[in-house]
Amino acid sequence: MDKVKFVDPDTKECVEFYVLEQTTIGGINYLIATLDELGDSDAFILKELPAENDSEAAYKMVDDDKELEAIAKVFAELMEDVDIQF
């Protein structure tokens, strides 16, 4: 399972997430990821930020309610065997 690193903008703490699924909508890459390798915990939807100077991809948590709901519905369709509640 792929992993991505996420740096909390407030605490600057680095956290690794396990990627459950990814999709591209409107040219923007989104990930649904969890802290648990088996995916049996809360999941988070991350949005890829524009790359700066050929750097690695950076992600931020989706915090806009409308965007979050729309992307969660897409992931629910992609991951039929998973119960996504938001």
Contact map, one row per residue, 1 for C-alpha under 8 A:
11100000000000000111000000000000000010000000000000000000000000000000000000000000000000
11110000000000000110000000000000000000000000000000000000000000000000000000000000000000
11111000000000011110000000000000000000000000000000000000000000000000000000000000000000
01111100000000011110000000000000000000000000000000000000000000000000000000000000000000
00111110000001111000000000000000000000000000000000000000000000000000000000000000000000
00011111000001111000000000000000000000000000000000000000011100000000000000000000000000
00001111100111100000000000000000000000000000000000000000000000000000000000000000000000
00000111111111100000000000000000000000000000000000000000000000000000000000000000000000
00000011111110000000000000000000000000000000000000000000000000000000000000000000000000
00000001111100000000000000000000000000000000000000000000000000000000000000000000000000
00000001111110000000000000000000000000000000000000000000000000000000000000000000000000
00000011111111000000000000000000000000000000000000000000000000000000000000000000000000
00000011101111100000000000000000000000000000000000000000000000000000000000000000000000
00001111000111110000000000000000000000000000000000000000000000000000000000000000000000
00001111000011111000000000000000000000000000000000000000000000000000000000000000000000
00111100000001111100000000000000001000000000000000000000000000000000000000000000000000
00111100000000111110000000000000111100000000000000000000000000000000000000000000000000
11110000000000011111000000000000111110100000000000000000000000000000000000000000000000
11110000000000001111110000000011110000000000000000000000000000000000000000000000000000
10000000000000000111110000000011110000100000000000000000000000000000000000000000000000
00000000000000000011111000000011100000000000000000000000000000000000000000100010000000
00000000000000000011111100001111000000000000000000000000000000000000000000000000000000
00000000000000000000111110001110000000000000000000000000000000000000000000100000000000
00000000000000000000011111111100000000000000000000000000000000000000000000000000000000
00000000000000000000001111111100000000000000000000000000000000000000000000000000000000
00000000000000000000000111110000000000000000000000000000000000000000000000000000000000
00000000000000000000000111111000000000000000000000000000000000000000000000000000000000
00000000000000000000000111111100000000000000001100000000000000000000000000000000000000
00000000000000000000011110111110000000000000001100000000000000000000000000000000000000
00000000000000000000011110011111000000000000111100000000000000000000001000000000000000
00000000000000000011111000001111100000000000111000000000000000000000000000000000000000
00000000000000000011110000000111110000000011110000000000000000000000000000100000000000
00000000000000001111100000000011111000100011110000000000000000000000000000000000000000
00000000000000001111000000000001111110101111000000000000000000000000000000000000000000
00000000000000011100000000000000111110101110000000000000000000000000000000000000000000
00000000000000001100000000000000011111111000000000000000000000000000000000000000000000
10000000000000000100000000000000011111110000000000000000000000000000000000000000000000
00000000000000000000000000000000000111110000000000000000000000000000000000000000000000
00000000000000000101000000000000111111111110000000000000000000000000000000000000000000
00000000000000000000000000000000000111111100000000000000000000000000000000000000000000
00000000000000000000000000000000011100111110000000000000000000000000000000000000000000
00000000000000000000000000000000011000111111000000000000000000000000000000000000000000
00000000000000000000000000000001111000101111100000000000000000000000000000000000000000
00000000000000000000000000000001110000000111110000000000000010000000000000000000000000
00000000000000000000000000000111100000000011111000000000000011000001001100000000000000
00000000000000000000000000000111100000000001111100000000001111000000000000000000000000
00000000000000000000000000011110000000000000111110000000001111000000000000000000000000
00000000000000000000000000011100000000000000011111000000111100000000000000000000000000
00000000000000000000000000000000000000000000001111100000111100000000000000000000000000
00000000000000000000000000000000000000000000000111110000110000000000000000000000000000
00000000000000000000000000000000000000000000000011111111110000000000000000000000000000
00000000000000000000000000000000000000000000000001111110000000000000000000000000000000
00000000000000000000000000000000000000000000000000111110000000000000000000000000000000
00000000000000000000000000000000000000000000000000111111000000000000000000000000000000
00000000000000000000000000000000000000000000000000111111100000000000000000000000000000
00000000000000000000000000000000000000000000000000100111110000000000000000000000000000
00000000000000000000000000000000000000000000000111100011111000000000000000000000000000
00000100000000000000000000000000000000000000000111100001111100000000000000000000000000
00000100000000000000000000000000000000000000011110000000111110000000000000000000000000
00000100000000000000000000000000000000000000011110000000011111000000000000000000000000
00000000000000000000000000000000000000000001111000000000001111100000000000000000000000
00000000000000000000000000000000000000000000111000000000000111110011000000000000000000
00000000000000000000000000000000000000000000000000000000000011111011000000000000000000
00000000000000000000000000000000000000000000000000000000000001111111000000000000000000
00000000000000000000000000000000000000000000000000000000000000111111100000000000000000
00000000000000000000000000000000000000000000000000000000000000011111110000000000000000
00000000000000000000000000000000000000000000000000000000000001111111111000000000000000
00000000000000000000000000000000000000000000100000000000000001111111111100000000000000
00000000000000000000000000000000000000000000000000000000000000001111111110000000000001
00000000000000000000000000000000000000000000000000000000000000000111111111000000000000
00000000000000000000000000000100000000000000100000000000000000000011111111100000000000
00000000000000000000000000000000000000000000100000000000000000000001111111110000000101
00000000000000000000000000000000000000000000000000000000000000000000111111111000000000
00000000000000000000000000000000000000000000000000000000000000000000011111111100000000
00000000000000000000101000000001000000000000000000000000000000000000001111111110000000
00000000000000000000000000000000000000000000000000000000000000000000000111111111011100
00000000000000000000000000000000000000000000000000000000000000000000000011111111000000
00000000000000000000000000000000000000000000000000000000000000000000000001111111000000
00000000000000000000100000000000000000000000000000000000000000000000000000111111110000
00000000000000000000000000000000000000000000000000000000000000000000000000011111111000
00000000000000000000000000000000000000000000000000000000000000000000000000000011111000
00000000000000000000000000000000000000000000000000000000000000000000000000010011111100
00000000000000000000000000000000000000000000000000000000000000000000000000010001111110
00000000000000000000000000000000000000000000000000000000000000000000000100010000011111
00000000000000000000000000000000000000000000000000000000000000000000000000000000001111
00000000000000000000000000000000000000000000000000000000000000000000100100000000000111
